Amino acid sequence: MSALALNSSAARLIVRGQDTLAIGLRVAGWSATTLMATLGVVTLFFFVLGSFSIDGTMLQLNNLASRYVAADGARQAQFQTILFSTLGIAFALIGVFRRSSLRAAFRLTGDDA
């Protein structure tokens, strides 16, 4: 094999690695943004539950926390299951609405040789 062929092969490997890293960073950013939007929906839910006031929201959170601590282990596990299932569904729904930006994360628009 000539030195030119080895150089070209190494350059392709470097570009492929850079593309993989770029896609990985874009997908990580998409996931982080979707997760933050999901947590924002939960925050909005508690804000609505508290009649759009900080005082009401804190009272509702205090009520939830005191009931959670007073519950036995089985009820706490049931609550955790409901909470994480709801968060997963919300994440999936927000992900569906953001699917075009996820598709865009896999597009490579650089100067590939």
Contacts in CASP RR format, 6 or more apart in sequence:
PFRMAT RR
TARGET T0000
AUTHOR 0000-0000-0000
METHOD contacts of the structure
MODEL  1
MSALALNSSAARLIVRGQDTLAIGLRVAGWSATTLMATLGVVTLFFFVLG
SFSIDGTMLQLNNLASRYVAADGARQAQFQTILFSTLGIAFALIGVFRRS
SLRAAFRLTGDDA
11 113 0 8 1.000
12 113 0 8 1.000
15 112 0 8 1.000
15 113 0 8 1.000
19 108 0 8 1.000
19 112 0 8 1.000
22 108 0 8 1.000
23 105 0 8 1.000
23 106 0 8 1.000
23 108 0 8 1.000
24 105 0 8 1.000
26 104 0 8 1.000
26 105 0 8 1.000
26 106 0 8 1.000
27 102 0 8 1.000
27 105 0 8 1.000
30 98 0 8 1.000
30 101 0 8 1.000
30 102 0 8 1.000
30 105 0 8 1.000
33 98 0 8 1.000
34 91 0 8 1.000
34 94 0 8 1.000
34 95 0 8 1.000
34 98 0 8 1.000
35 91 0 8 1.000
37 94 0 8 1.000
37 98 0 8 1.000
38 87 0 8 1.000
38 88 0 8 1.000
38 90 0 8 1.000
38 91 0 8 1.000
38 94 0 8 1.000
41 90 0 8 1.000
41 94 0 8 1.000
42 87 0 8 1.000
42 90 0 8 1.000
46 57 0 8 1.000
46 60 0 8 1.000
46 61 0 8 1.000
47 57 0 8 1.000
49 57 0 8 1.000
49 60 0 8 1.000
50 56 0 8 1.000
50 57 0 8 1.000
50 59 0 8 1.000
50 60 0 8 1.000
68 76 0 8 1.000
68 79 0 8 1.000
71 79 0 8 1.000
95 102 0 8 1.000
END
